[in-house]
């Protein structure tokens, strides 16, 4: 099984792409030396064609790159955004069985305003171990401690589940957190002093760090040499000469004016001269007469839409020298304004330079940080499946089973939309119960495409077939033919009989009808599984960082201790069936332990003991308050000896009143996806929808029902 690592930048100028490529290079070296398996690389924004070509040329044999993932133009939580998120989850799910590790490259705020939220969403839903990327202004213990304080503040708002460590980049860079002009930066770039030896400070930082420090990478001026072609490419300037072109390193820029003719003496191969279109002839005359044209690093003409042939002829003496000559349509003031936006991050395009750069960066990674990092991983929450991965797994399992699910409320637009999507995705074989003409008419009015392959059963044509069966099932309750005919006019009763006769595998209802109308026929016709004494329900509550199970919030009004114990056991077994492999049950009450007394608390205490006796394999505690069940800090104060240690994932409410209020309050206040209620204890799966269920809720309920069926 592979591990998923995600790089999360905390700064828009942190050198994210450079660090990503360096990590790939680092594991590429380990691959060759240690014969590790291959690995995958998922950038959340498309890399340039140069990056892709470089990766394919050097790492193709080892690295699987996911292309066409670009969040930069997708609104957070839009349909397009969710499609990309689901694609990444799917790729991670498929790849992690094959590869040693998966590297996800996050995005920064230059690429998207909601970058922090997007990175958090991806990390939580792929269960990735997060490496934070940050700049460090000065190589000092004081600066380091200040930076750690800022990171802790960031993590108070974004509570990542697993922090693998921090990479500090651009240490002692002259450009960090300073609003220099383009010309100031150019001067600093050329005057910066050589980096000192920081071994002593490095030892102190590693010793005093709260987070695991994966790398401390000093800024290196050798990777920031600025060429005339770098600048012209940034300005989208037009190149005049193509033959014998020399790419000079630029250390200063001169604006040519008549009153500064004496400055021409200072021109060198490191000088880029900017010349206004109105001064072109005068400029050419002066540099020709003074014979200084042979040592110009580049010339940029401004205010030109195109070049006339006679003007190009005048430039031949410069072109023959291989001097870079460019022109732009905007004037000098606009040109200088654009240069202020120049990004002084690494501008290297040479493959050899990139390889040298990767070697430089990768040598600062802490040796074996990936293999030996578990001891310093900071864990905020632990869960097997994140919300979107849980939903993806639901649809995946449902596709494998592909069961027949019947819908008695076929005139409801939400049902028709969910059925259309479920059929398209292959989640289930959907069967609609209703008049075909009416169903197609409603679908057409609401622009819902219903495939002809979706089966529609007209209830008018089949009701008589089920009269005798209903009489047989309900004969002990005095059911006769007249009563049966009357009952079968209800599509829910008819759909339940179709399910009982094994014509379908499951039923979903409740978008229009009450819970009682859905459950009553199921209890009367399908009946309870002999293994259980009652039917109960659970909701899967999809929080941003974990999936919790709530029961029973829909069926049993005032369960006694024995019934509460049955609900707890059913809920724990259901959690296991849906891959929550280690259910930890909290029997909820207004009191924790022995802090409160009374009949209601005693009922919870008794139910807990029944579960412990019947199922000693289950982890359970009760009575316990919600905060002590879910918070380790509160558990230490209120229930230090609790078996669930503030880490419960199955919550059993004492009655329907508290359970129903709680799940709806949490769902609406936190804007959560809430899947359910899923019924437990019936011989065949019947699931009830909330009348406020969204199309997405219905789709996941269809998947649940399909998975429940044998």
C-alpha positions in Angstrom: 0.0 0.0 0.0 1.4 3.4 -1.0 1.5 6.6 1.0 0.1 9.9 -0.4 2.1 13.1 0.2 0.8 16.5 -0.6 2.8 19.7 -0.9 0.9 22.6 0.6 2.4 26.1 0.0 1.9 28.7 2.7 3.3 31.5 0.5 2.8 32.3 -3.2 6.5 32.8 -3.8 7.7 29.6 -2.0 9.1 27.8 -5.1 6.4 25.1 -5.2 7.2 23.8 -8.6 10.9 23.6 -7.8 10.3 21.7 -4.6 8.0 19.3 -6.4 10.5 18.5 -9.1 13.2 18.2 -6.4 11.1 15.6 -4.5 10.6 13.7 -7.7 14.3 13.7 -8.3 15.0 12.7 -4.7 12.8 9.6 -5.0 14.1 9.0 -8.5 17.6 8.5 -7.0 16.2 6.3 -4.2 14.3 4.3 -6.9 17.5 3.5 -8.7 19.5 2.7 -5.5 16.9 0.9 -3.5 14.7 -0.7 -6.2 11.5 0.9 -4.9 8.3 0.7 -6.8 7.2 3.5 -9.2 5.3 6.6 -8.0 2.7 9.1 -9.2 2.7 12.9 -9.5 -0.5 14.9 -9.5 -0.1 18.7 -9.9 -3.3 20.6 -9.2 -2.4 23.0 -11.9 -1.1 22.1 -15.3 2.7 22.4 -15.6 4.2 24.1 -18.6 5.0 21.9 -21.7 8.7 22.3 -20.8 8.1 20.8 -17.3 6.1 17.9 -18.8 8.7 17.2 -21.4 11.5 17.3 -18.8 9.6 14.9 -16.5 8.9 12.5 -19.3 12.4 12.6 -20.5 14.1 12.0 -17.1 11.4 10.2 -15.0 9.1 8.5 -17.5 10.2 5.0 -16.4 9.4 5.8 -12.8 6.8 8.5 -12.5 3.2 8.4 -13.6 2.1 12.1 -14.2 -1.6 13.0 -14.1 -2.3 15.6 -16.8 -5.2 18.0 -17.4 -5.8 18.8 -13.7 -6.1 22.6 -13.4 -8.0 24.2 -10.5 -7.0 27.8 -11.4 -10.2 28.7 -13.2 -12.6 26.5 -11.2 -14.9 28.2 -8.6 -14.6 26.4 -5.2 -17.4 23.8 -4.7 -18.7 24.3 -8.3 -19.7 21.3 -10.3 -16.4 21.5 -12.4 -14.4 21.7 -9.1 -16.1 18.7 -7.7 -15.5 16.7 -10.9 -11.7 17.4 -10.6 -11.7 16.5 -6.9 -13.5 13.3 -7.5 -11.0 12.5 -10.3 -8.1 13.0 -8.0 -9.7 10.8 -5.4 -10.4 8.1 -8.0 -6.8 8.3 -9.3 -5.4 8.1 -5.8 -7.6 5.1 -5.0 -6.6 3.3 -8.1 -2.8 4.2 -8.0 -2.1 3.6 -4.3 -2.2 -0.2 -4.8 0.5 0.0 -7.4 2.9 2.8 -6.4 5.3 3.3 -3.6 3.9 6.8 -3.1 1.8 9.5 -4.7 2.9 13.1 -4.7 0.2 15.8 -5.0 1.4 19.3 -5.8 -1.0 21.9 -4.2 -1.6 25.4 -5.5 -0.9 28.8 -4.1 -2.9 32.0 -3.9 -1.4 33.4 -7.1 -3.1 30.5 -8.9 -6.4 30.6 -7.0 -8.0 32.9 -4.4 -9.3 29.9 -2.5 -6.0 28.0 -2.6 -5.9 27.3 1.1 -9.4 25.8 1.1 -8.7 23.8 -2.1 -5.5 22.3 -0.7 -7.2 21.5 2.6 -10.1 19.8 0.7 -7.8 17.7 -1.4 -5.6 16.7 1.5 -8.5 15.7 3.8 -10.3 13.7 1.1 -7.2 11.8 -0.1 -6.0 11.2 3.5 -2.6 12.7 2.4 0.3 13.3 4.6 1.0 17.0 4.3 4.3 18.7 3.8 4.0 22.4 4.4 6.2 24.7 2.3 7.3 28.1 3.7 10.0 30.7 3.2 12.4 31.5 6.0 13.6 35.1 5.9 16.7 34.7 8.0 18.8 31.7 9.0 18.3 32.4 12.8 16.6 30.6 15.7 14.5 33.7 16.3 13.3 33.9 12.8 12.6 30.2 12.8 10.5 30.4 16.0 8.5 33.3 14.6 7.8 31.2 11.5 6.7 28.2 13.5 4.3 30.5 15.4 2.7 31.6 12.1 2.4 28.0 10.9 0.6 27.0 14.2 -1.8 29.9 13.6 -2.5 28.7 10.1 -3.2 25.1 11.4 -5.7 26.4 13.9 -7.9 27.4 11.0 -7.0 24.4 8.8 -6.8 21.4 11.0 -5.0 19.0 8.7 -5.2 15.4 9.8 -1.5 14.5 9.2 1.4 16.9 9.1 4.5 15.1 7.8 6.7 18.1 8.3 7.8 21.4 6.9 10.2 22.4 4.1 11.8 25.9 4.6 12.9 27.4 1.3 14.6 30.6 0.1 16.5 31.0 3.3 18.2 34.4 3.3 16.7 35.4 0.0 16.9 39.2 -0.6 13.5 39.3 -2.1 11.3 37.7 0.6 8.7 40.0 2.2 10.2 43.2 0.7 8.5 45.4 -1.9 11.5 46.2 -4.0 11.2 47.7 -7.5 12.4 45.7 -10.5 15.6 47.7 -10.6 16.2 47.3 -6.8 15.9 43.5 -7.2 18.2 43.5 -10.2 20.8 45.4 -8.1 20.4 43.0 -5.1 20.7 40.0 -7.4 24.1 41.2 -8.5 25.4 42.5 -5.2 24.2 39.7 -2.9 26.9 38.3 -0.6 27.8 34.6 -0.5 25.8 32.4 1.8 27.5 31.5 5.1 27.9 28.2 6.8 24.8 27.5 8.9 25.6 24.1 10.4 25.4 25.3 14.0 22.1 27.1 13.5 20.8 24.1 11.6 21.4 21.8 14.5 19.6 24.2 16.9 16.6 24.4 14.5 16.3 20.6 14.2 16.6 20.3 18.0 14.0 23.0 18.8 11.4 22.4 16.1 7.8 21.6 17.0 7.2 20.2 13.5 9.5 17.8 11.8 11.8 19.9 9.6 12.3 18.0 6.3 14.6 20.5 4.6 16.3 23.9 5.2 17.2 25.2 1.7 19.4 28.3 1.4 18.7 30.8 -1.4 21.2 30.4 -4.2 21.9 33.3 -6.5 23.4 31.0 -9.2 19.9 29.9 -10.2 18.7 33.5 -10.6 20.8 34.8 -13.5 18.6 37.0 -15.6 19.1 37.0 -19.3 18.0 39.5 -22.0 15.7 36.7 -23.5 14.1 36.1 -20.0 13.0 39.8 -19.9 11.8 39.9 -23.5 9.8 36.7 -23.1 8.1 38.1 -20.1 7.2 41.3 -22.0 6.0 39.2 -25.0 8.4 41.2 -27.1 9.0 40.4 -30.8 12.5 39.1 -31.7 14.1 40.8 -34.7 17.2 38.7 -35.2 17.3 34.9 -35.1 20.8 34.1 -36.4 23.8 34.0 -34.2 21.7 35.2 -31.3 23.6 35.6 -28.0 21.7 35.4 -24.7 23.6 37.8 -22.4 23.2 37.9 -18.6 21.6 41.2 -17.7 22.8 43.0 -14.5 21.5 46.5 -15.2 19.0 48.3 -17.5 19.6 51.7 -19.1 16.8 53.9 -20.6 18.3 55.9 -23.5 17.8 59.6 -23.5 19.7 62.4 -25.3 20.7 64.1 -22.1 22.4 61.0 -20.8 24.7 60.4 -23.7 27.7 60.1 -21.3 26.1 57.0 -19.8 26.7 55.2 -23.1 30.3 54.8 -21.9 29.0 52.5 -19.1 27.3 50.1 -21.5 28.6 46.5 -21.2 27.6 43.0 -22.2 25.4 42.9 -19.0 23.4 46.0 -20.0 19.9 46.0 -21.6 19.1 49.3 -23.3 15.5 50.4 -23.6 15.0 52.9 -26.5 11.8 54.8 -27.4 10.6 54.6 -31.0 11.1 58.4 -31.3 14.8 58.1 -30.4 15.7 55.1 -32.6 17.7 57.0 -35.3 19.5 59.1 -32.9 20.4 56.1 -30.7 21.7 54.1 -33.7 23.8 57.0 -34.8 25.4 57.6 -31.4 26.3 53.9 -30.7 27.7 53.5 -34.2 29.8 56.6 -34.1 31.2 55.7 -30.6 31.8 52.0 -31.7 30.2 50.7 -28.5 27.5 48.6 -30.3 29.7 45.4 -30.0 29.3 45.2 -26.3 25.6 45.8 -25.7 23.7 43.0 -23.9 20.4 43.6 -25.6 18.2 46.3 -27.1 14.5 46.8 -26.5 12.6 49.2 -28.8 9.3 50.5 -27.4 6.2 51.9 -29.1 6.4 49.9 -32.3 3.6 47.8 -33.8 5.8 46.5 -36.6 9.2 47.2 -38.3 9.6 48.6 -41.7 12.1 47.1 -44.1 14.4 50.2 -44.2 14.6 50.2 -40.5 15.6 46.5 -40.3 18.4 47.4 -42.8 19.7 50.0 -40.4 19.9 47.3 -37.7 22.1 44.9 -39.8 25.3 46.0 -38.1 23.8 45.1 -34.8 22.2 41.9 -36.0 25.5 40.7 -37.4 27.0 41.0 -33.9 24.3 38.6 -32.5 23.0 41.2 -30.2 19.4 40.4 -28.9 17.1 43.0 -30.4 13.4 43.1 -29.5 10.4 45.5 -29.9 7.1 46.0 -28.1 4.0 48.0 -29.0 3.7 49.8 -25.6 5.7 52.9 -24.6 8.6 53.1 -22.1 6.3 54.0 -19.1 4.1 51.0 -19.8 7.1 48.8 -20.3 8.6 49.8 -17.0 5.2 49.3 -15.3 5.1 45.7 -16.7 8.6 45.0 -15.5 7.5 45.8 -12.0 5.4 42.6 -12.2 8.3 40.5 -13.2 8.6 37.3 -11.1 12.1 36.9 -9.7 11.6 33.2 -9.1 13.8 30.8 -10.9 13.6 31.4 -14.7 15.8 28.5 -15.9 14.9 26.7 -19.1 18.0 24.8 -19.8 17.7 21.1 -19.0 21.2 20.9 -17.6 20.5 23.9 -15.4 17.3 22.2 -14.1 19.1 19.0 -13.4 21.8 20.9 -11.4 19.1 22.8 -9.6 17.3 19.6 -8.6 20.5 18.1 -7.4 21.1 21.2 -5.3 17.6 21.2 -3.7 17.3 17.4 -3.1 20.6 17.3 -1.2 19.0 19.3 1.6 16.2 16.8 2.2 16.6 15.0 5.5 17.8 11.5 4.8 15.1 8.9 4.9 12.6 11.4 6.1 9.9 9.5 4.1 10.7 6.1 5.5 11.4 7.1 9.1 8.9 9.9 9.5 6.1 8.2 11.4 7.5 9.1 14.8 7.1 12.9 14.2 3.8 12.9 12.2 1.4 15.3 14.0 -2.0 13.7 13.9 -5.1 15.8 14.5 -7.7 13.3 13.5 -7.6 9.6 12.4 -10.2 8.1 10.1 -10.1 5.4 7.5 -12.1 7.2 4.8 -12.5 10.9 4.1 -16.0 12.1 3.1 -15.4 12.3 -0.7 -13.3 9.1 -0.7 -16.1 7.4 1.4 -18.7 8.6 -1.3 -16.4 7.4 -4.1 -16.1 4.0 -2.4 -19.9 3.8 -2.0 -20.3 4.3 -5.8 -17.5 1.9 -6.5 -19.0 -0.9 -4.4 -22.4 -0.2 -5.8 -21.2 -0.4 -9.4 -19.6 -3.8 -8.6 -23.0 -5.1 -7.3 -25.2 -3.3 -9.8 -28.5 -4.3 -8.1 -32.0 -3.5 -9.1 -33.5 -0.7 -7.0 -37.2 0.3 -7.3 -38.6 3.8 -6.8 -42.3 4.2 -6.0 -42.1 8.0 -6.1 -41.4 8.3 -9.8 -43.2 11.6 -10.3 -40.8 13.5 -8.1 -38.2 15.5 -10.2 -35.3 14.9 -7.6 -35.9 11.1 -7.9 -35.8 11.3 -11.8 -32.6 13.3 -11.7 -31.0 10.9 -9.3 -32.1 7.9 -11.3 -30.8 9.5 -14.6 -27.4 10.1 -13.0 -27.2 6.7 -11.3 -28.0 5.0 -14.5 -25.4 7.0 -16.4 -22.7 6.3 -13.7 -23.7 2.6 -13.5 -24.4 2.8 -9.8 -27.6 0.7 -9.9 -30.2 -0.7 -12.3 -33.0 1.6 -11.5 -36.7 0.7 -11.9 -39.4 3.4 -11.8 -42.9 2.6 -10.7 -45.5 4.8 -12.4 -47.3 5.8 -15.6 -44.6 5.9 -18.4 -46.2 8.8 -20.2 -46.5 10.9 -17.1 -42.9 10.1 -16.1 -41.5 11.1 -19.5 -43.6 14.2 -19.5 -42.2 15.4 -16.1 -38.7 14.5 -17.3 -39.1 16.5 -20.5 -40.5 19.6 -18.6 -37.5 19.6 -16.3 -34.8 18.8 -19.0 -34.0 15.4 -17.4 -32.7 12.8 -19.8 -34.2 9.3 -19.1 -32.5 6.5 -21.0 -34.9 4.1 -22.7 -32.9 1.4 -20.9 -34.3 2.6 -17.5 -37.2 0.2 -16.8 -40.6 1.7 -16.0 -43.3 -0.5 -14.5 -46.9 0.8 -14.9 -48.6 0.0 -11.6 -52.0 -0.2 -13.2 -51.0 -3.2 -15.2 -49.5 -5.3 -12.4 -51.5 -4.6 -9.2 -53.8 -7.6 -9.6 -50.9 -10.0 -9.7 -50.0 -9.1 -6.0 -53.4 -9.3 -4.4 -53.2 -12.9 -3.4 -49.6 -12.5 -2.0 -50.6 -9.6 0.1 -53.6 -11.5 1.5 -51.3 -14.4 2.3 -48.8 -12.3 4.1 -51.4 -10.3 6.1 -54.0 -12.9 6.7 -53.4 -13.0 10.4 -54.3 -9.3 10.5 -57.6 -9.9 8.7 -56.6 -8.9 5.2 -59.2 -9.7 2.6 -59.4 -9.1 -1.2 -61.1 -5.7 -0.9 -58.6 -4.4 1.7 -55.7 -5.8 -0.4 -57.0 -3.9 -3.6 -57.3 -0.7 -1.6 -53.8 -1.2 -0.1 -52.2 -1.8 -3.5 -53.3 1.5 -4.8 -50.4 2.9 -2.7 -47.3 2.6 -4.9 -45.1 2.1 -1.8 -47.1 -1.0 -0.8 -46.9 -2.3 -4.4 -43.1 -1.6 -4.6 -42.6 -3.4 -1.3 -44.4 -6.5 -2.6 -42.3 -6.4 -5.8 -39.2 -6.4 -3.6 -40.6 -9.2 -1.4 -41.1 -11.3 -4.5 -37.4 -10.9 -5.5 -38.2 -9.0 -8.7 -35.9 -6.2 -7.4 -33.1 -6.1 -4.8 -34.0 -2.9 -2.9 -36.3 0.0 -2.5 -35.8 3.8 -2.0 -38.6 6.1 -0.9 -39.4 9.0 1.3 -38.7 12.1 -0.9 -42.5 12.8 -0.9 -43.9 10.4 1.7 -43.4 10.3 5.4 -41.0 7.9 7.1 -44.0 6.0 8.6 -45.5 5.5 5.1 -42.2 4.1 3.9 -41.4 1.9 6.9 -44.8 0.5 7.8 -45.2 -1.6 4.6 -41.6 -2.8 4.9 -42.3 -4.0 8.5 -45.5 -5.6 7.5 -44.3 -7.3 4.3 -40.5 -7.6 4.3 -40.4 -8.0 8.1 -37.4 -8.1 10.5 -34.3 -10.2 9.9 -34.5 -13.1 12.4 -31.0 -12.0 13.7 -32.5 -8.8 15.2 -35.4 -7.8 17.4 -36.1 -4.4 15.8 -35.5 -2.2 12.8 -33.4 0.9 13.4 -31.6 3.5 11.3 -28.3 5.3 10.9 -27.0 8.4 9.2 -23.5 8.7 7.7 -22.4 12.2 8.6 -19.7 13.4 6.2 -17.6 16.0 8.2 -14.7 17.7 6.4 -12.1 15.6 8.2 -14.0 12.3 9.1 -17.1 10.2 8.6 -19.3 9.6 11.7 -22.3 7.3 12.2 -25.4 8.6 14.0 -28.1 6.2 15.2 -31.1 6.0 15.7 -32.3 9.3 14.4 -35.4 8.2 12.3 -37.3 5.2 13.6 -37.5 4.3 17.3 -39.2 6.9 19.4 -38.2 5.9 23.0 -36.1 2.7 22.9 -35.6 0.8 26.1 -32.1 -0.5 27.3 -32.4 -3.7 25.4 -33.5 -1.9 22.2 -30.7 0.7 22.6 -28.2 -2.2 22.8 -29.6 -3.7 19.6 -29.3 -0.3 17.9 -25.7 0.0 19.0 -24.8 -3.5 17.7 -26.6 -3.0 14.4 -24.9 0.4 13.9 -21.4 -1.0 14.7 -21.9 -3.9 12.3 -23.2 -1.5 9.6 -20.2 0.7 10.1 -17.9 -2.3 9.5 -19.8 -3.3 6.4 -19.1 0.2 5.0 -15.3 -0.1 5.7 -15.2 1.7 9.1 -13.2 -1.2 10.4 -12.8 -0.1 14.0 -16.1 1.2 15.2 -15.9 3.0 18.6 -19.4 3.4 20.1 -20.5 6.3 22.3 -23.8 5.7 24.1 -24.8 9.4 24.4 -26.4 11.0 27.5 -26.5 14.4 29.2 -24.2 12.8 31.8 -20.7 11.2 31.6 -19.8 8.2 33.7 -21.3 8.4 37.2 -21.6 12.2 37.2 -25.4 12.1 36.9 -28.2 9.8 38.2 -31.7 9.1 37.2 -33.8 6.7 35.0 -32.6 8.1 31.7 -29.0 7.9 32.6 -29.5 4.4 34.1 -31.1 3.2 30.8 -27.9 4.2 28.9 -25.7 2.5 31.5 -27.7 -0.7 31.3 -27.7 -0.7 27.5 -23.9 -0.3 27.5 -23.5 -3.3 29.8 -25.7 -5.4 27.6 -23.6 -4.6 24.5 -20.4 -5.4 26.4 -21.8 -8.7 27.5 -23.2 -9.7 24.1 -20.4 -8.3 21.9 -17.1 -8.1 23.9 -15.3 -7.5 20.6 -16.8 -4.0 20.3 -15.3 -0.8 21.8 -18.0 1.0 23.7 -18.5 3.6 26.4 -21.6 5.1 28.1 -23.2 7.0 29.4 -21.0 9.7 27.9 -21.6 13.3 26.7 -21.0 14.2 23.1 -18.0 16.5 23.7 -16.2 13.8 25.8 -16.9 11.2 23.1 -15.4 13.2 20.3 -12.7 15.4 21.9 -9.5 13.9 23.4 -8.9 17.0 25.5 -12.4 16.9 27.0 -12.2 13.2 27.5 -9.1 13.7 29.6 -11.0 15.9 31.9 -14.4 14.1 32.0 -13.6 10.5 31.2 -9.9 9.8 31.5 -10.5 6.0 31.7 -12.8 5.9 28.7 -12.3 3.1 26.3 -13.0 5.3 23.3 -10.5 8.1 24.4 -12.4 10.9 22.8 -12.2 9.3 19.4 -15.7 7.8 18.9 -17.1 7.3 15.4 -20.5 5.7 16.1 -22.9 7.8 18.2 -26.0 6.2 19.7 -28.7 8.8 20.8 -31.0 7.9 23.7 -34.2 8.6 21.9 -35.6 9.8 18.5 -36.3 13.3 19.8 -32.6 14.1 20.6 -31.2 12.1 17.6 -33.4 13.7 15.0 -32.8 17.2 16.3 -29.0 16.6 16.5 -28.5 15.2 13.0 -30.5 18.0 11.4 -28.9 20.7 13.4 -25.4 19.5 12.6 -26.3 18.8 8.9 -27.7 22.3 8.3 -25.4 24.3 10.5 -22.2 22.7 9.1 -23.6 22.3 5.6 -22.7 18.6 5.5 -23.5 15.8 3.1 -25.7 13.5 5.2 -26.3 10.0 3.8 -29.4 8.2 5.2 -31.4 7.2 7.0 -30.2 3.7 6.2 -32.5 1.1 7.7 -31.0 -1.8 9.7 -32.6 -5.1 10.6 -34.9 -5.8 7.6 -34.7 -9.0 5.6 -34.3 -6.9 2.4 -33.0 -3.3 2.1 -35.5 -0.6 2.2 -34.3 3.0 2.7 -36.1 6.1 3.6 -35.2 9.5 2.3 -35.6 12.8 4.1 -38.2 14.9 2.4 -35.6 17.6 2.1 -33.1 15.2 0.5 -31.0 16.7 -2.4 -30.3 14.8 -5.6 -26.8 14.0 -4.3 -28.3 12.6 -1.1 -30.6 10.4 -3.2 -27.8 9.1 -5.3 -25.8 8.0 -2.3 -28.8 6.4 -0.7 -29.3 4.4 -3.9 -25.6 3.3 -3.6 -26.2 2.3 0.1 -29.2 0.3 -0.8 -27.4 -1.5 -3.6 -24.5 -2.4 -1.3 -26.9 -3.6 1.4 -28.6 -6.1 -0.9 -27.2 -9.7 -0.8 
